[in-house]
Amino acid sequence: MQEAIPYRTFHHSFTTHTPSPVSPASVAKIVAENNVIVVGRRGCCMSHVVKRLLLGLGVNPAAYDVDDKDEAGVVTELQALTQGNDQGDKVQFPAVFIGGKLFGGLDRLMATHISGDLIPILKQAGALWL
């Protein structure tokens, strides 16, 4: 009989910003200061998938976890940041910002990764240098 392998917990090196009262300057500053940032609901499994994909590519994304009570304010501020963006979509969580601009969510990130276009985009933003 084979011995059971114990469950191991891995600690990630995500830089996580815990939001305090939302202000346009704070959200804009955090997005501008990071090459890649994932903004998502606290504890969201889709945000975790986005972070794991980026980590697997060699990117150490910053993460901004949003509490339920702050969600509306953060979405409003992120929407203001994306005015004039080519996508014209409503900001939805998880939202990935690359190079200070809204890139999209999990669907766009996965599609771009599968097509082979994600790594050049990350290199251009300065998130990858190899």
C-alpha positions as CSV (number, residue, x, y, z in Angstrom):
1,M,0.0,0.0,0.0
2,Q,1.3,3.4,-1.0
3,E,1.8,6.0,1.7
4,A,-0.2,9.2,1.4
5,I,1.7,12.3,0.3
6,P,1.1,15.1,2.9
7,Y,-0.5,18.3,1.7
8,R,2.0,21.1,1.4
9,T,1.3,24.8,1.6
10,F,3.2,27.1,-0.7
11,H,3.7,30.7,0.1
12,H,3.6,33.1,-2.7
13,S,5.6,36.3,-3.0
14,F,2.7,38.4,-4.3
15,T,2.8,42.0,-3.2
16,T,-0.7,42.5,-1.8
17,H,-2.2,45.9,-1.2
18,T,-5.0,45.8,1.3
19,P,-7.3,48.7,0.4
20,S,-8.3,51.3,2.9
21,P,-10.8,53.9,2.1
22,V,-10.8,54.2,-1.7
23,S,-9.5,57.4,-3.2
24,P,-8.8,58.1,-6.9
25,A,-5.2,59.0,-6.2
26,S,-4.5,55.8,-4.3
27,V,-5.9,53.4,-6.9
28,A,-4.3,55.4,-9.8
29,K,-1.0,55.4,-7.9
30,I,-1.0,51.7,-7.3
31,V,-1.8,50.9,-10.9
32,A,0.9,53.4,-12.2
33,E,3.6,52.1,-9.8
34,N,3.3,48.4,-10.9
35,N,4.2,46.9,-14.3
36,V,1.6,44.2,-13.7
37,I,-1.2,44.4,-11.1
38,V,-4.2,42.1,-10.5
39,V,-7.2,43.7,-9.0
40,G,-9.7,41.3,-7.7
41,R,-12.1,40.3,-5.0
42,R,-10.5,39.1,-1.8
43,G,-10.4,35.3,-1.9
44,C,-11.5,35.0,-5.5
45,C,-10.4,31.8,-7.2
46,M,-10.2,33.4,-10.6
47,S,-7.8,36.1,-9.3
48,H,-5.7,33.2,-7.9
49,V,-5.6,31.6,-11.4
50,V,-4.5,34.9,-13.0
51,K,-1.7,35.3,-10.4
52,R,-0.6,31.7,-10.8
53,L,-0.4,32.0,-14.6
54,L,1.6,35.2,-14.3
55,L,3.9,33.6,-11.7
56,G,4.4,30.6,-14.0
57,L,5.6,32.9,-16.7
58,G,8.1,34.6,-14.4
59,V,6.2,37.7,-13.5
60,N,5.7,38.6,-9.9
61,P,2.4,40.5,-10.1
62,A,1.2,43.0,-7.5
63,A,-2.3,42.2,-6.2
64,Y,-4.9,44.6,-4.9
65,D,-7.6,42.7,-3.0
66,V,-10.9,44.4,-2.8
67,D,-13.4,43.8,0.1
68,D,-17.1,43.5,-0.8
69,K,-17.9,46.8,0.9
70,D,-15.3,48.6,-1.2
71,E,-16.0,47.0,-4.5
72,A,-18.3,49.7,-6.0
73,G,-15.9,52.5,-5.2
74,V,-12.9,50.6,-6.6
75,V,-14.8,49.7,-9.8
76,T,-15.8,53.4,-10.2
77,E,-12.2,54.5,-9.8
78,L,-10.8,51.9,-12.2
79,Q,-13.5,52.8,-14.7
80,A,-12.3,56.4,-14.5
81,L,-8.7,55.3,-15.1
82,T,-9.7,53.4,-18.3
83,Q,-11.7,56.2,-19.9
84,G,-10.5,56.5,-23.5
85,N,-9.3,52.9,-23.4
86,D,-9.6,50.9,-26.7
87,Q,-11.5,48.1,-25.0
88,G,-14.4,50.3,-23.9
89,D,-15.5,47.5,-21.6
90,K,-16.8,47.8,-18.1
91,V,-14.1,46.9,-15.5
92,Q,-14.8,43.5,-14.0
93,F,-12.8,41.5,-11.5
94,P,-10.3,40.2,-11.8
95,A,-8.9,43.1,-13.8
96,V,-5.3,42.9,-15.0
97,F,-3.4,46.0,-15.6
98,I,-0.2,45.8,-17.6
99,G,2.0,48.8,-18.0
100,G,-0.6,51.0,-16.3
101,K,-3.3,50.2,-18.8
102,L,-6.3,47.8,-18.4
103,F,-5.4,44.6,-20.2
104,G,-8.5,42.6,-19.4
105,G,-9.6,39.8,-17.3
106,L,-8.9,36.1,-17.1
107,D,-10.4,35.3,-20.5
108,R,-8.2,37.8,-22.3
109,L,-5.1,36.9,-20.4
110,M,-5.6,33.2,-21.2
111,A,-6.4,33.8,-24.9
112,T,-3.3,36.0,-25.3
113,H,-1.2,33.4,-23.5
114,I,-2.5,30.6,-25.7
115,S,-1.8,32.7,-28.9
116,G,1.8,33.3,-27.8
117,D,1.3,37.1,-27.6
118,L,1.4,37.5,-23.8
119,I,5.1,37.2,-23.2
120,P,6.0,40.0,-25.8
121,I,3.4,42.2,-24.1
122,L,4.9,41.6,-20.7
123,K,8.4,42.2,-22.0
124,Q,7.4,45.5,-23.5
125,A,5.8,46.6,-20.2
126,G,9.0,45.8,-18.3
127,A,7.5,42.9,-16.4
128,L,9.8,40.3,-18.0
129,W,13.3,40.9,-19.2
130,L,14.5,37.5,-20.3
